[in-house]
């Protein structure tokens, strides 16, 4: 039989969650500032079509991505390890309820609750002196994984709860790696062409609220699926459908 890849619905959800995190109101507008900060280049330099400048921006972006990916993967592994210890149908139901609540929060259902207002704060740059070189960019990525957490908290926490229901440390790490790639891919594309990002930003910024609503609805749907254990069933269904439709070459 030919080699094949069995689709995983959880991975698809995680990647989309990463994309929605990237386009969140407190991350998306600050991407040029992040690029300028980690690369040490001014915005005037970044917008020029200069191969040397582009290479510098890309290599620092890759190290920055490496930094926050390591943190997210470790968080995923930890969540799955905890879920494995607390293996229970009630954990799955609690995860489902939590994710539904986070979806409602993104939709603005709890906007009047003051102690939750910190989740929407901007992921501002708080480091005055960036460590020198590529390692410095990776360290900044590690720091920004924590800095982004209050901003993208509902989405990230939801993915971590999904990881906790997998009851497998490596699966949780893989899930958060996919989430990190959802953030990383558009960030890397932005570093390849800041002008492309600025053009896309002008078109997308008016739809950010709509995208936020879509992400909230997606989380609610995923929460319901997890609560009733339908997410794993759907993954198995698509996997089985994919397998049965692969032509056999004996």
KABELMO-V55490 format. One record per pair of residues at least 24 apart in sequence whose C-alpha atoms are under 8 Angstrom apart, sorted by the first residue. I is the first residue (numbers start at 0). J is the second residue. Records with the same first field share a line. If there is no record, write none. Layout:
I: J  J
This chain:
0: 246  247  248  249
1: 245  247  248
5: 237  238  241  242
6: 234  237  238  241
7: 234  237  238
8: 230  231  233  234
9: 161  174  230  234
10: 174  177  178
13: 158  174  175  177  178  181
14: 177  178  179  180  181
15: 178  181
16: 154  155  158  178  181  214
17: 177  178  179  180  181  182
18: 181  182  185
19: 210  211  214
20: 151  154  182
21: 181  182  185  186
22: 207  210
23: 151  207  211
24: 207  208
25: 119  120  121  122  150
26: 121  122  147  150
28: 200
30: 186
31: 193
33: 124
34: 60  190
36: 129
37: 63  129  136  139
38: 136
45: 193
46: 192  193  194
53: 190  191  192
54: 191
56: 190  191
57: 187  190  191
58: 133
59: 133  136  137
60: 136  186  187  190
61: 187
62: 133  134  136  137  140
63: 136  137  138  139  140  141
64: 137  140  183
65: 137  140
66: 136  137  138  139  140  141  144
67: 137  140  141  142  143  144  179
68: 176  179  180
69: 141
70: 141  144
71: 144  172  175  176  179
72: 171  172  173  174  175  176
73: 172
74: 159  172  175
75: 159  162  163  168  171  172  173  174  175
76: 162  167  168  169  170  171  172
77: 168  171
78: 159  160  162  163  168  171
79: 162  163  164  165  166  167  168  170  171  172
80: 163  166  167  168
81: 163
82: 162  163  164  165  166
83: 163  164  165  166  167  168
84: 166
86: 164  166
90: 164
91: 164  225  226  228
92: 225  226  227
93: 226
94: 157  160  161  164  222  225  226
95: 221  222  223  224  225  226
96: 222  223  226
97: 157  222
98: 153  156  157  160  218  219  221  222
99: 218  219  220  221  222  223
100: 219
101: 153  154  157  215  218  219
102: 153  214  215  216  217  218  219
103: 215  216  219
104: 153  215
105: 153  211  212  214  215
106: 211  212  215  216
117: 149  150
118: 149  150  151  152  153
119: 149  150  151
120: 149  150
121: 150
122: 146  147  149  150
154: 218
157: 218
161: 225
